[in-house]
Every structure is written in structure tokens, then in C-alpha cells.
Amino acid sequence: MDWINFLKIMLVDEKCAIAKYKQAAANAKDADLKKMFTEMMGEEVVHVQIIEGKIEQIKKKAKPIGKKK
């Protein structure tokens, strides 16, 4: 399996979730709901950062040592 492509697909999912929570928070009239959606959006941001980091780790492991571009 191509894990980098898999993780890139997961990034799209996480970014879509961020957009949904952002929209929900903007439309929520209730302060508790607004806070909940904002917190959930923040969790998705962390997921994006984790996935991006894992992609970089995989890319570095896959790079042959001593070879130039």
C-alpha cells in the first residue's frame, strides 16, 4: 500500500472536518455549542499536524542516503 497517498487522503478528510466544524461554530447561536465546535475544530487541526509530520517521516525514510537530486 502507498502510505503517503493514504495519509494524503486522510489529510483531505481532516481538513473537510475542520471546515465543517468552523461553519457549525459560526452558525451556532448557543455559546456552549459554539465552544464545542471550536474545540472539535482544534482537535482536527492537531490531527492535520500529526499526519503531515508522519508524511514527512515516511518521505525521509524512503530517501536513499548519499544521493543528490
C-alpha positions as CSV (number, residue, x, y, z in Angstrom):
1,M,0.0,0.0,0.0
2,D,1.2,3.5,-0.7
3,W,1.0,5.0,2.8
4,I,1.8,8.5,1.6
5,N,-1.2,8.6,-0.7
6,F,-3.3,7.1,2.0
7,L,-2.2,9.8,4.5
8,K,-2.8,12.5,1.9
9,I,-6.4,11.2,1.6
10,M,-6.7,11.3,5.4
11,L,-5.5,14.9,5.3
12,V,-8.3,15.9,3.0
13,D,-10.8,14.2,5.4
14,E,-9.4,16.1,8.4
15,K,-9.4,19.4,6.5
16,C,-13.0,18.9,5.5
17,A,-13.9,18.2,9.2
18,I,-12.2,21.5,10.1
19,A,-14.3,23.3,7.6
20,K,-17.5,21.7,8.9
21,Y,-16.7,22.5,12.5
22,K,-15.8,26.0,11.6
23,Q,-19.1,26.5,9.8
24,A,-21.0,24.9,12.6
25,A,-19.3,27.2,15.2
26,A,-20.1,30.2,13.1
27,N,-23.7,29.3,12.8
28,A,-24.3,28.2,16.4
29,K,-26.4,30.6,18.4
30,D,-25.7,28.7,21.7
31,A,-22.4,29.6,23.3
32,D,-21.8,26.0,24.6
33,L,-22.4,24.6,21.1
34,K,-20.1,27.3,19.6
35,K,-17.4,26.4,22.1
36,M,-17.8,22.6,21.5
37,F,-17.5,23.0,17.7
38,T,-14.5,25.3,18.1
39,E,-12.8,22.8,20.4
40,M,-13.5,19.9,17.9
41,M,-12.1,22.0,15.1
42,G,-8.9,22.5,17.2
43,E,-8.6,18.7,17.6
44,E,-8.8,18.3,13.8
45,V,-6.1,20.8,13.4
46,V,-3.9,18.7,15.6
47,H,-4.7,15.6,13.5
48,V,-3.6,17.5,10.4
49,Q,-0.3,18.4,12.0
50,I,0.3,14.8,13.1
51,I,-0.5,13.4,9.7
52,E,1.7,16.0,7.9
53,G,4.5,15.0,10.3
54,K,4.1,11.3,9.5
55,I,4.2,12.0,5.8
56,E,7.5,13.8,6.2
57,Q,8.9,10.9,8.3
58,I,7.9,8.4,5.6
59,K,9.5,10.6,2.9
60,K,12.7,10.9,4.8
61,K,12.9,7.1,5.4
62,A,12.3,6.5,1.7
63,K,15.1,8.8,0.5
64,P,18.3,7.0,-0.5
65,I,21.2,8.1,1.6
66,G,24.0,9.9,-0.3
67,K,22.0,10.5,-3.4
68,K,21.6,14.0,-4.8
69,K,18.5,15.3,-6.6
